[in-house]
């Protein structure tokens, strides 16, 4: 049973919502719910940075390969376990559904706001009704949390992959990670139509010469 991981981010797959965490030379693949990945990104965590994750460990006869679901805080994991009490909500469904902050989802359940709940991937009207029927009155403490408060999903960053590639180039050239990130973000703002990493990298150097 794995309950907690502390290590270095070796790889990030934002599209699939997965990270590989290197703990003393062993790489653990962890599935991160969308709101957790978003919080890591906003905290400017990149490959090579240290990370600490609370882990929900799942294995069964039907799914013998263990699945590790990662959270930043223990209360996020405990809320996830509450969601699993809802009929028809399994581990994978719950992990993919968590696009909003815990407080946002818990508040919707307590208020019977199925209109918000059905915006979660994989949650239809029937499942949303079951969530309210099963958990209303049982998640009030999570509804009062002062977390990130994500109540919507931002549009995708079309430059995300390009930024990552250019940041790696700059770090390899000797730039500090924070400095590389700042320069890449400035270049992306100055050249929003950049089509590839080379074009974005040229914009970084152009801004440096100004």
C-alpha positions in Angstrom: 0.0 0.0 0.0 1.4 3.4 -1.0 -0.1 6.3 1.0 2.3 9.2 0.2 5.1 10.0 -2.2 7.9 12.7 -2.0 10.3 12.9 -4.9 11.2 14.7 -8.1 9.0 15.1 -11.1 10.7 13.1 -13.9 8.0 13.4 -16.5 4.7 15.3 -17.0 2.0 14.3 -19.4 -0.6 17.1 -19.1 -2.8 15.7 -21.8 -3.3 12.4 -19.9 -3.0 14.0 -16.5 -0.1 11.9 -15.4 3.2 12.5 -13.8 6.2 10.1 -13.1 7.7 10.8 -9.7 11.2 9.7 -9.0 11.5 8.5 -5.4 15.1 7.4 -4.7 15.6 6.1 -8.2 12.2 4.4 -8.5 9.6 6.0 -10.9 6.0 6.0 -9.8 3.3 6.8 -12.4 0.6 8.9 -10.7 -2.8 9.9 -12.2 -3.6 13.5 -11.2 -7.2 14.8 -11.2 -7.4 17.9 -13.4 -7.7 20.3 -10.5 -4.5 18.9 -8.9 -2.6 19.2 -12.2 -3.9 22.8 -12.6 -2.7 23.7 -9.1 0.7 22.3 -9.8 1.0 24.3 -13.0 -0.1 27.5 -11.3 2.5 26.7 -8.7 5.0 26.6 -11.6 6.0 23.0 -10.9 7.9 21.5 -13.8 10.0 18.5 -14.6 13.0 18.4 -12.2 11.0 20.1 -9.3 10.3 18.3 -6.0 6.7 17.3 -5.3 4.8 15.8 -2.4 1.6 13.9 -3.1 -1.0 12.1 -1.0 -1.8 8.9 -2.7 -5.0 6.8 -3.2 -3.9 3.3 -4.0 -6.2 1.1 -6.0 -5.9 -2.5 -7.2 -8.6 -5.1 -7.7 -9.2 -8.5 -9.3 -10.6 -6.7 -12.3 -7.8 -4.2 -12.4 -4.7 -6.0 -11.1 -2.3 -3.3 -12.2 -2.2 -0.8 -9.3 -3.4 2.7 -10.0 -2.0 5.6 -8.0 -4.2 8.7 -7.8 -2.4 11.8 -6.5 -3.5 14.8 -4.4 -1.8 17.8 -2.8 -3.6 17.5 0.5 -5.0 14.7 2.6 -8.5 16.3 2.7 -8.6 16.1 -1.1 -8.0 12.4 -0.9 -10.6 11.9 1.8 -13.2 13.7 -0.3 -12.3 11.5 -3.3 -13.0 8.5 -1.1 -16.4 9.9 -0.3 -17.2 10.1 -4.0 -16.5 6.4 -4.3 -19.5 5.7 -2.0 -21.8 6.9 -4.8 -23.2 4.0 -6.8 -21.7 3.8 -10.2 -18.8 6.1 -9.5 -15.5 4.1 -9.7 -11.9 5.2 -9.2 -11.3 6.2 -12.8 -14.6 8.0 -13.1 -14.1 9.9 -9.9 -10.5 10.8 -10.9 -11.5 12.1 -14.3 -14.5 14.0 -12.9 -12.6 16.2 -10.5 -12.0 19.2 -12.7 -13.3 21.6 -10.0 -11.9 22.2 -6.5 -13.1 20.0 -3.7 -14.9 22.9 -2.0 -16.8 23.7 -5.2 -18.0 20.1 -5.7 -18.9 19.7 -2.0 -20.8 22.9 -2.0 -22.8 21.8 -5.1 -23.7 18.5 -3.4 -24.8 20.3 -0.2 -26.9 22.7 -2.2 -28.3 20.1 -4.6 -26.8 21.9 -7.5 -26.8 19.2 -10.1 -26.4 21.7 -12.8 -22.8 22.2 -11.8 -22.2 18.5 -11.1 -23.2 17.4 -14.6 -20.4 19.7 -16.0 -17.9 17.2 -14.5 -16.6 14.7 -17.2 -18.4 11.4 -17.0 -21.2 12.7 -14.6 -24.6 12.6 -16.1 -27.9 13.7 -14.6 -28.6 10.3 -13.0 -25.2 10.1 -11.4 -25.4 13.7 -10.2 -28.7 13.0 -8.5 -27.1 9.9 -6.8 -24.2 12.1 -5.6 -26.7 14.5 -3.9 -28.8 11.7 -2.5 -25.8 9.8 -1.1 -23.6 12.6 0.1 -25.8 15.6 1.0 -25.3 16.4 4.6 -22.0 14.4 4.7 -19.6 16.8 3.0 -20.3 20.1 4.7 -16.8 20.3 6.1 -15.3 20.1 2.6 -17.8 22.7 1.3 -16.3 25.2 3.8 -12.7 24.7 2.8 -10.6 27.7 1.6 -8.9 25.9 -1.3 -8.2 27.2 -4.8 -12.0 27.5 -5.5 -11.8 26.4 -9.1 -15.4 26.5 -10.4 -14.7 26.5 -14.1 -12.3 25.0 -16.5 -10.0 27.5 -18.3 -9.6 27.2 -22.1 -6.6 25.1 -23.0 -3.2 26.8 -23.4 -2.5 26.3 -27.1 1.2 27.1 -26.4 1.7 24.6 -23.5 3.7 22.0 -25.4 5.7 24.7 -27.3 6.5 26.4 -24.0 7.7 23.2 -22.4 10.0 22.5 -25.4 11.5 26.0 -25.4 12.0 26.0 -21.6 14.0 22.8 -21.8 16.2 24.3 -24.5 16.8 27.4 -22.4 17.6 25.4 -19.2 20.1 23.3 -21.2 21.7 26.6 -22.3 22.2 27.6 -18.7 19.2 29.7 -17.9 17.7 29.3 -14.4 14.3 27.6 -14.6 12.4 30.6 -13.2 14.2 32.9 -15.7 13.5 30.5 -18.6 9.8 30.4 -17.7 9.6 34.2 -17.5 11.2 34.6 -21.0 9.1 31.9 -22.6 5.8 33.4 -21.2 6.9 36.9 -22.5 7.6 35.4 -25.9 4.3 33.6 -26.1 2.5 36.9 -25.3 4.4 38.8 -27.9 4.0 36.1 -30.6 0.6 34.4 -29.9 0.5 32.9 -33.5 3.8 31.0 -33.0 3.4 27.6 -34.8 6.4 25.7 -33.5 9.1 25.7 -30.8 11.7 27.2 -33.2 9.6 30.2 -33.9 8.9 30.7 -30.2 12.6 30.4 -29.4 13.5 33.0 -32.0 11.0 35.3 -30.3 12.7 34.7 -27.0 16.0 35.8 -28.5 14.5 38.7 -30.3 13.1 40.1 -27.1 16.5 39.7 -25.4 18.0 41.9 -28.1 15.5 44.7 -27.6 
